[in-house]
Amino acid sequence: MEQLLEFLDQIDKELLLFLHRQSTPFLDIAMVAITEKYSWIPLYLILIVVLIRQFGWQAIYSIVAVILLVIVSDQLTSSFMKPFFGRFRPCHDPEIGHLIRIIRRCGGEFGFVSSHAANSFSVSTFYILLFYKTHRYVWWLLIWPLLFSYSRIYLGVHYPLDVLGGALVGIALGWLVYGITKSLSQKIPFAFKPDQGH
């Protein structure tokens, strides 16, 4: 098992360095913009508008669910998983840190798993489950977490496995919160029905 983990770690580092080297001045600017949460405010507003148009005033239930989802996702990854696993970010890693171009600030010491990936994949999973039957274009929403997550690798602040781990955590949480929301909506008469989005 230890040899397998060492092998995966080595592959992860080599892949990170390969992707990190695929840099251009334009991509440097683009990835810094993409990695900023505030750059996605127009998307967040569109998602809220879609919920309101679909559910009316009852959209408040799904909006609260999304807010709680992001809080849980962020705290689970940042406050528990990163300190628990204690895996250095590439830009802090003594082994390869000197090979990383610091295009933007490095961030905290540990990086497994990526909170950016977990948060964005959790919200996109929730929305896709909510709307995939009636809004066929909802699958395009996956572009957001994919770009958001890749920017973290490009900037050298996360390994690919950090991002993959964050994505899996986010998908699981999005699925869980959607299931809880759907279950509660069947028990609370005045709550919105997730199936209305299908």
Secondary structure as the mmCIF struct_conf table of DSSP 4:
data_model
#
loop_
_struct_conf.conf_type_id
_struct_conf.id
_struct_conf.beg_label_comp_id
_struct_conf.beg_label_asym_id
_struct_conf.beg_label_seq_id
_struct_conf.end_label_comp_id
_struct_conf.end_label_asym_id
_struct_conf.end_label_seq_id
HELX_RH_AL_P HELX_RH_AL_P1 GLU A 2 ARG A 21
HELX_RH_AL_P HELX_RH_AL_P2 PRO A 25 THR A 35
HELX_RH_3T_P HELX_RH_3T_P1 LYS A 37 TRP A 40
HELX_RH_AL_P HELX_RH_AL_P3 ILE A 41 PHE A 55
HELX_RH_3T_P HELX_RH_3T_P2 GLY A 56 GLN A 58
HELX_RH_AL_P HELX_RH_AL_P4 ALA A 59 GLN A 75
HELX_RH_PI_P HELX_RH_PI_P1 LEU A 76 MET A 81
HELX_RH_AL_P HELX_RH_AL_P5 LYS A 82 PHE A 85
HELX_LH_PP_P HELX_LH_PP_P1 ARG A 87 ARG A 87
STRN STRN1 PHE A 88 PHE A 88
HELX_LH_PP_P HELX_LH_PP_P2 ARG A 89 ARG A 89
HELX_RH_3T_P HELX_RH_3T_P3 PRO A 90 HIS A 92
TURN_TY1_P TURN_TY1_P1 PRO A 94 ILE A 96
HELX_RH_3T_P HELX_RH_3T_P4 GLY A 97 LEU A 99
BEND BEND1 ILE A 103 ARG A 104
BEND BEND2 GLY A 108 GLU A 109
STRN STRN2 PHE A 110 PHE A 110
BEND BEND3 PHE A 112 VAL A 113
HELX_RH_AL_P HELX_RH_AL_P6 SER A 115 PHE A 131
TURN_TY1_P TURN_TY1_P2 TYR A 132 THR A 134
HELX_RH_3T_P HELX_RH_3T_P5 ARG A 136 LEU A 142
HELX_RH_AL_P HELX_RH_AL_P7 ILE A 143 TYR A 154
TURN_TY1_P TURN_TY1_P3 LEU A 155 GLY A 156
BEND BEND4 VAL A 157 HIS A 158
HELX_RH_AL_P HELX_RH_AL_P8 PRO A 160 LYS A 187
BEND BEND5 ILE A 188 ILE A 188
TURN_TY1_P TURN_TY1_P4 PRO A 189 PHE A 190
BEND BEND6 ALA A 191 ALA A 191
HELX_RH_3T_P HELX_RH_3T_P6 PRO A 194 GLY A 197
#
